[in-house]
Amino acid sequence: MKKQELIEQLTTAKTLTSTVDIDKMIEMIKQLETPTTITPELGNEIVTRIERCLEHNNDRLVNTDSAEFGIDYDNRIELERVDLEIDFIMEHIITIVDEYVVLEDEDEENSTEEAAN
């Protein structure tokens, strides 16, 4: 049972009687759906999209100005340190994840619009 269904049932019960049976209320609340979890398929899809996005923008993932180099014992140049552009990376990840997130307000608005139609 979804939140909207519970509200509709309670509204119907309210029109029939002015008293509400507490036991019925408890049973209805127990029947509310638990939050959905991410399926493996959805998880893989999100990960794949994030990976493609980061690969596409790989030239901006590190701050090249922060790179520190050293000379190895056999005169090889090695990268000792470089900073990641965490804000840039997180911006892309959040954009992708937000496409999969349904906020409660949006879900309620969609239910209200469907009921009106």
C-alpha positions in Angstrom: 0.0 0.0 0.0 1.3 3.4 -0.9 1.0 6.6 1.1 -1.5 8.0 -1.3 -3.7 4.9 -1.1 -3.7 5.1 2.7 -4.7 8.8 2.6 -7.6 7.9 0.2 -8.8 5.1 2.4 -8.7 7.3 5.5 -10.6 10.1 3.6 -13.2 7.6 2.6 -13.5 6.3 6.2 -13.7 9.9 7.5 -16.8 10.5 5.2 -18.5 7.4 6.6 -17.9 8.0 10.3 -16.5 10.6 12.6 -14.7 8.0 14.7 -11.7 6.1 13.5 -10.8 2.6 14.7 -7.3 2.7 16.1 -6.7 -1.0 15.3 -7.6 -0.4 11.7 -5.3 2.6 11.6 -2.4 0.5 12.9 -3.0 -2.2 10.3 -3.1 0.3 7.5 0.1 1.9 8.6 1.8 -1.5 8.8 0.8 -2.1 5.2 2.6 1.0 4.0 5.2 0.1 1.4 8.8 0.1 2.6 11.1 2.3 0.6 12.3 0.7 -2.6 15.8 -0.4 -3.0 18.0 -0.1 -6.0 18.0 -3.3 -8.1 21.3 -4.6 -9.4 20.2 -3.7 -13.0 19.5 -0.1 -12.0 22.7 0.1 -10.0 24.7 -1.1 -13.0 22.9 1.4 -15.2 23.8 4.3 -12.9 27.4 3.1 -12.5 27.8 2.8 -16.3 26.4 6.3 -16.9 28.7 7.8 -14.3 31.7 6.0 -15.8 30.9 7.2 -19.3 30.4 10.8 -18.0 33.8 10.7 -16.2 35.5 9.2 -19.2 34.0 11.9 -21.4 35.3 14.6 -19.1 38.6 13.0 -18.1 40.6 16.0 -19.0 39.0 18.0 -16.1 39.1 15.3 -13.4 42.5 16.4 -12.0 43.9 19.8 -11.2 47.0 19.8 -13.3 48.2 23.0 -11.6 48.6 21.1 -8.4 50.7 18.3 -9.9 54.0 17.7 -8.1 56.8 15.7 -9.8 60.0 14.1 -8.6 63.0 12.5 -10.2 63.3 8.8 -9.5 66.7 7.1 -8.8 67.2 6.2 -12.5 66.4 9.8 -13.6 62.7 8.9 -14.5 60.2 11.7 -13.8 57.3 10.5 -11.6 54.1 12.1 -10.5 54.2 12.3 -6.8 50.9 14.2 -6.1 47.9 15.7 -7.9 44.6 17.0 -6.6 41.3 15.7 -7.9 38.6 18.2 -8.9 36.1 16.7 -6.4 33.5 19.5 -7.0 33.6 18.9 -10.7 33.3 15.1 -10.3 30.5 15.3 -7.7 28.6 17.8 -9.9 28.4 15.2 -12.7 27.6 12.3 -10.3 24.8 14.3 -8.7 23.3 15.3 -12.0 23.1 11.6 -13.1 21.8 10.3 -9.7 19.2 13.1 -9.6 17.7 11.7 -12.8 16.8 8.5 -10.9 15.6 10.1 -7.7 11.9 10.7 -7.3 11.2 13.2 -4.5 8.1 12.6 -2.3 6.7 16.0 -3.3 7.0 15.2 -7.0 5.4 11.7 -6.4 2.5 13.4 -4.6 2.1 16.0 -7.3 2.0 13.2 -10.0 -0.6 11.3 -8.0 -2.7 14.5 -7.6 -2.5 15.2 -11.3 -3.4 11.7 -12.2 -6.4 11.8 -9.9 -7.5 15.1 -11.4 -7.4 13.7 -15.0 
